[in-house]
Amino acid sequence: MDRRQFLRVTGGALFAGSVGASHRVAAHPGPFEPLGRVDIEGAKEAVCSADGQTAFVAATTGYVTVDISTPDRPTILAERRNRLSDHDDGPLRGIFDVKLDGDTLLVVGPANPIPGAVSGVLVVDVSDPSDPSEQAFYETDFPIHNCFAADGRAYLTANDGDENPLVVLDVETGDELGRWSLVSEDSQWAEVGSSVRAIHDVWVHDDVVFIAHWDAGTWLVDVSDPTNPTTLGSISPGDPAELAGLSGRERRRIGRTPPGNHHYVATDDSGDLLGIGIESWALEVERDDGESSQGDETAQDDETTQGTETTTSQTELVGGPGGVELWDVSDPTAPVQRSTIDPPASPDPTLGGVWTTAHNFDFHDGRLYTSWYRGGVKRHDVSDPSDPVELAWWRDPDRSNFWTAQYAYPFADEGVFVASSWGFDDVPGALYTFPDHAGEQLDPPELAPETKTDSLVNTPTETTQSSNGSAPETATAATNAPGFGVGVGAAALGAAGLWYRHRARRED
């Protein structure tokens, strides 16, 4: 049995242990609130130009450039939708990520496999952000959830449902320079379900690549010679032999609940401090009261009944939202965890509830800017990574659903950071601008009670047995989760393998 299966935690207790946790300081005078916002349909990841005057936003069906030089009035400069619509398999869809290298913007997709859809890297010259010029498109035989751009190279997450490698391209020519995978590092990983070891995100500092590999942890790889990437070290990699022995139900469990779920990685300016975002949720399962050897939805699989009957059982929520771990990687062969920033509490931390788990973030000059979906955005002082200090928190769970937070530029006596919200229900996506100072939100909406101990234990509920006596799965189906390893993510990785093989046959 995997050690994660029956870890019962809440947001605040999630990372209890020897490392430090964040705390708050006195607020800046005046309320902390957004400076401005502009609606962007389908907004996902956002990045900022080096001068901080422009933001570039992945927008699901395209990409958008935004003038943020006047932060209280952000303005769309250019909106490009349905790119490659003239391609036989176009247009390029599922665009969740963009990355910037100088004046070159990489636009990648689809984030998850779409049968019959074109996939690849669109290279855009954004030296004039009001008039982007598309220079090239490099088609791939794998979907691209996330990428990184640095020094004329594109680093791509290549979840093919098989080895799930990191692929490095030359942006000028489109030539593949090299690739690295867990399977090539250790063949034991080939026996582990691909959804468990999905390559979700990538960050590059100097010649070191940091790879978020979901429940296979985070890996540090030397790419000074991109044709021959070399492993430097890993963080919480798990045991491939143990992970290979999990059942499908167990893989789904660990893919949704902590620990594990390494979703996003980024370093500070020096490259010595690494943040790892843990994206996780809670699952409702039967309480482990001694009647079940598993303590989960398989409890009554060995019973047989005639017809359908109703029984009463105790249930509880296992897991909860994940936070951001801070690691000292000054020696990449021996990372040391310094602290964890806990997530906001959620009134319903399941996949179908109110998401407050960690998503994308950014470091700048001793500050950390984080996004927590409907839990809002936060700003921390991490100049002492063993003692992170919360400086500001803003949330509006009825109107915002934050995907990322990114430092933009110094403005007047302070500065500006941006945060993209991907929207939900009838709330549109948007790009927000925020002041870069400490502060308190005026009359902030409550997300969940401050005291979270035992808050994830439910009262008894009615569960209906099927005619063969098996209890139905109580976890909410993840049909819209952006991370791998949950619901659609696991299905997408299976589809990726089929899609990859189909394209290979078609090209032979």
Salt bridges, closest charged atoms under 4 A:
ASP2 OD2 - ARG4 NE 3.09
ASP39 OD1 - ARG37 NH2 2.32
GLU45 OE2 - LYS99 NZ 3.64
ASP72 OD2 - ARG73 NH1 3.31
GLU79 OE2 - ARG81 NH2 2.88
ASP89 OD2 - ARG506 NH2 3.55
ASP97 OD1 - LYS99 NZ 2.62
ASP131 OD1 - ARG80 NH2 3.89
GLU134 OE2 - ARG83 NE 2.77
GLU139 OE1 - HIS87 NE2 3.22
GLU139 OE2 - ARG503 NH2 2.84
GLU176 OE2 - ARG179 NE 2.88
ASP206 OD2 - HIS205 ND1 3.48
ASP215 OD1 - ARG4 NH1 2.66
GLU279 OE1 - HIS263 NE2 3.60
GLU279 OE2 - HIS359 NE2 3.78
ASP296 OD2 - ARG253 NH2 3.57
GLU297 OE2 - ARG249 NE 3.31
GLU297 OE1 - ARG253 NH2 3.64
ASP301 OD2 - ARG249 NH1 3.96
GLU316 OE2 - ARG8 NE 2.51
GLU316 OE1 - ARG287 NH1 3.90
ASP328 OD2 - ARG338 NH2 3.01
ASP381 OD1 - ARG367 NH1 3.38
ASP387 OD1 - HIS23 NE2 2.89
GLU390 OE2 - ARG24 NH1 2.05
GLU390 OE1 - LYS378 NZ 3.04
GLU414 OE2 - HIS28 NE2 3.81
GLU414 OE2 - HIS437 NE2 3.84
ASP436 OD1 - ARG379 NE 2.53
GLU440 OE2 - ARG24 NH2 2.84
